[in-house]
Amino acid sequence: MNGSIFRPALPALLGALALAGCHDAAKGVGAQSAESHAPGTTMGVVPGSCGSYPKGAPGVINTYCNGPAKVTVSVDGKPAHSLTGGACSQGDGSSFTLNLGVLGTRELAGPRPDYLGLKTPVGQGEFDGGSLIVNVDGKSYVVTAGHGSVSPTGGSFAGTTRRGHKVQGAFTC
């Protein structure tokens, strides 16, 4: 995701976007096209693979499926989800972003695959006030005041949603 997605108006933007992402191949969530959903397929019961959502397809803003980043994320202490294929990016030293999966809108119908997007107010080191979007098991979680640490090789994050869900994780770039 480029830095322009996260601006001071983040809560309003997040309310307008429905976010989607990659499935966890290690959990065996993938499905045949008749069972899965991706642009141009039947309405299935499980999400399609990350690569089946091409950028520019209806409801697909961007995809992050083939990069080196890996993340493990847990919501409310439940078993962690592992996602791979993402991208880390440091801005001009004043920001850091991490994305894994498919960034989509409400136009992207069907079951939501996993997605994670993190934007921090620092390019390296400890941070407070980071924005985190997580979509796992078909549910979306938005943290607008996360904290953690970032570096060119990885980091960690934690925060609580407005509804009290605790989200935490770690990643490598």
N, C-alpha and C positions, 0 to 999 in steps of 0.2 A: 504494500500500500504506500502510496506516496504521502508525504507529510501534509498535503493539503486536505486529506480526509479528516484529520483531527485538528480542529480549530477550537477556539473558546466556545463555539456553539455546539460542541460535541453532543451534549445530552439531547438537543433537538434533532440533530442529524441521526443519532442512534435510534431515536423513536421512529424515524421515517424509514430506516433501512432494516431489512430482514437479512441477516448474515448467514452464509452457508460456507461449507468447506469440505475438505477431504475426509474420507472414511479411514478407519484404522485397519489397514490390511492385515496387521498382526493378529487382530481379533477375528479375522475371517468374516467381516461384515459385508464384503463385496458380494455382488449378485449378478446373475445373468440379466441381459437387457430386458427381458420380459418381467423380471421381478424388480429391477432397479428403476430409478428416475434420473434422468438427465435431459437436457434440452433435446427435443425431438423424439423422445421415447414415450412409451406408455406410462401411465401413472402407476408406479410401483409401490411396494411397501418398504423398501430400503433404498438409501441413496446410491447413486452411481459412483464409480470411482472418480477421483479428483480430475483425471485427464478427460473425463467425458463431459466436462463443463467448459467449452471453449470461450475464451474472452470475447465479448461482443454478442454472445448468444442471448436470447431473451432472459433478462434478469441477472446476467453475469457481468459484473463490473471488472473483475480481474481474477486471475488464478495464480496460486503459489503452490505448485505441486512438484517441481523438479529440482529444488534447491537443496543445499546441504544442511539447513537448520532442522533441529529436532527439538521437541518439547514434550514434557510430561506435565499434565495439569490434573488437579483434583478439585472437585466441588463438594463442599460440606463434608470433607473427610472420606468420601467414598473412594473406592479403588481408582487409581490414576489412569488417565487416558494418555496414550503415546501417539503423537502425530509426527510425521516426517515430511520432508520435501519443501520446507519453507525457506524464507529469505530474511536475512538480517541486513539492516542498512543504518549507517550513521550519517546524520545530516552534516551540517557545518560545525559540528562539535556541540551544538545546542539541542540535539534530539537524537533519538534512537527508535527504530521501528523493527518489529518482528511480525511476520505474516506466514501463516500456514493454511492452505486450503483455498476455498473459493469465496471471494467477496461478492455477495449477491444482494438483490433487492427483493421486494415482495413479489415481483413478477416471476421469480424463480420458484415455481410451484413444486409440490411434492415433499417427501421427507427430507429434512435438512441434514446434510452431511456435516461432519465435524469441521470447525474453523477456529482459529485463534489469531487475534491481532493485538499487538501491544505497541503503545506509543509513549515514550518517556520524555520528560522535559530536560534531560541531560544526555549527552552523547556517551558518557562513560562515568562509572562510579555509582554511588548510592542515589536513589531518587525517591521523591514523594510527589504525589499528584499525577502519576501516570494513568493513562486510559487503557483499559483492557476489555476486549470483547471475546467471549468464549461461547462456542456452540458445540455441545456434546449431548449425545443421546436425544437429539431432536429438541433440546431446550437451549435458550440463549441466556447468557449472563453478562451484564454490563457493569464494570467497575470504573467509576470516574475519578477515584482518588486512591489509586494503588500505590504500593511502595515496593522497593526491592533494590537490586543492583544490576548493572549492565556493563559489559565489556565487549571488545571485538570478538571474543571467543565464546561468550555465553553470559548467563546470569540467572536471576531468580525474580519472582514477583509474587505479590500477595495483595489481597484486598477483599472488601465486602461490598456486595451489591446493595441497592436501596431496600431490597426485600430481605436482607440479612443473610444471603448465601455467602459463604466463605470460599474464595477461589485462591488457589496457590499453585505454584509450579516452578519448574526450572527448565532451562534450555541451553543448547549449544548452537553455535553458528557455523 
